[in-house]
Amino acid sequence: MRALLSLLPVLLGVSLSVVGCASEPVDDVSEDESAVSTAPSRESILSDVREGALSRGITKGWLLAGIAKVETELAHCRPRNLYCAGPVSRDCGGRAVLAGGSDGTCRQGGLGLFQLDQGTQTQTVNASKAQGIDILTVKGNVRGGIEHLLGKMELDSCLAGIADDEHAVAWLNGITLGSARYDEYTGMLAHCYNGWDVGQPGWKKQQTKYDEGIRAVIELHAQSWWTAP
């Protein structure tokens, strides 16, 4: 999942021209143009990430929140009339979730906070529904992001020796900031979450971005904040 790097300036309040995929129509979207934006706050999103992580036994939710920081700058909903639109969500006040265009088309990009992607938007939503997850809600997107991450960790091509979810969770909980395992984790994200081949200049650059995203999240909330709701 390539991060929405071109999106970040707008979310951060910097004025730049709108990227090309913004004007591309998306069949799945029928926004209520009269709806007042009720996009969830950054603080509520961080709390949902912490809650979702703890529900799976992960005490270091900052490792997960750092992914969302890089992918979407901790945004779940599409800014009004800007960038690619996903399906509408009640968590966005009847407006669309944020969708990525990094795969070349809005219809093919990731959805929501963690930019979850299983093909087209419809395929992605349906694949999650089959798992009992509504990724159009913030909590559901967090859950989907966690399951996606754990699944990647269990692939030998991503991390060697992770047998199951329990092992993956224990491995995450054993990470300390700046350690060799931490570097292995951010490198794995650059490779298996973002799609860069290990050793390429783009892989190293993306690994650095995940490191920076995680550290930025910890600046918002110290590691101790993530251990209890």
FENRATA-V865897 format. One record per pair of residues at least 24 apart in sequence whose ideal C-beta (glycine too) atoms are under 7 Angstrom apart, sorted by the first residue. I is the first residue (numbers start at 0). J is the second residue. If there is no record, write none. Layout:
{{I | J} {I | J}}
This chain:
{{0 | 70} {0 | 109} {0 | 114} {0 | 116} {0 | 192} {0 | 193} {0 | 194} {1 | 99} {1 | 101} {1 | 193} {1 | 194} {2 | 69} {2 | 70} {2 | 193} {3 | 70} {3 | 71} {3 | 99} {3 | 101} {6 | 71} {6 | 82} {7 | 72} {9 | 78} {9 | 81} {10 | 72} {10 | 74} {10 | 78} {11 | 72} {17 | 81} {18 | 82} {18 | 100} {20 | 82} {20 | 83} {20 | 100} {20 | 105} {21 | 81} {21 | 82} {21 | 83} {23 | 104} {23 | 105} {25 | 84} {25 | 105} {25 | 106} {25 | 120} {27 | 85} {27 | 86} {27 | 120} {27 | 121} {28 | 84} {28 | 86} {28 | 87} {28 | 95} {29 | 87} {30 | 87} {30 | 93} {30 | 94} {30 | 95} {31 | 93} {31 | 94} {34 | 92} {34 | 93} {34 | 94} {35 | 92} {36 | 79} {36 | 92} {36 | 94} {37 | 91} {37 | 92} {38 | 76} {38 | 91} {39 | 75} {39 | 90} {39 | 137} {41 | 73} {44 | 73} {44 | 75} {44 | 112} {44 | 137} {45 | 219} {45 | 220} {47 | 137} {47 | 138} {47 | 141} {48 | 141} {49 | 225} {49 | 228} {50 | 228} {51 | 138} {51 | 141} {51 | 142} {51 | 145} {52 | 145} {53 | 228} {55 | 145} {55 | 168} {56 | 168} {57 | 168} {57 | 171} {57 | 172} {58 | 172} {58 | 225} {58 | 226} {59 | 171} {59 | 172} {59 | 174} {59 | 225} {60 | 225} {61 | 213} {61 | 216} {61 | 217} {61 | 222} {61 | 225} {62 | 171} {62 | 174} {62 | 184} {62 | 213} {63 | 144} {63 | 145} {63 | 148} {64 | 216} {65 | 209} {65 | 212} {65 | 213} {65 | 216} {66 | 113} {66 | 144} {66 | 188} {66 | 192} {66 | 209} {67 | 112} {67 | 113} {68 | 212} {68 | 215} {68 | 216} {69 | 208} {69 | 209} {69 | 212} {70 | 113} {70 | 114} {71 | 97} {71 | 112} {71 | 114} {75 | 111} {75 | 112} {75 | 137} {75 | 140} {83 | 108} {85 | 110} {85 | 111} {85 | 120} {86 | 120} {86 | 124} {86 | 135} {88 | 135} {88 | 136} {89 | 136} {90 | 136} {90 | 137} {96 | 135} {110 | 134} {111 | 135} {111 | 140} {112 | 137} {112 | 140} {112 | 141} {112 | 144} {113 | 140} {113 | 143} {113 | 144} {115 | 140} {115 | 143} {115 | 144} {115 | 147} {151 | 191} {151 | 192} {154 | 191} {157 | 187} {157 | 190} {157 | 191} {158 | 187} {185 | 209} {185 | 210}}
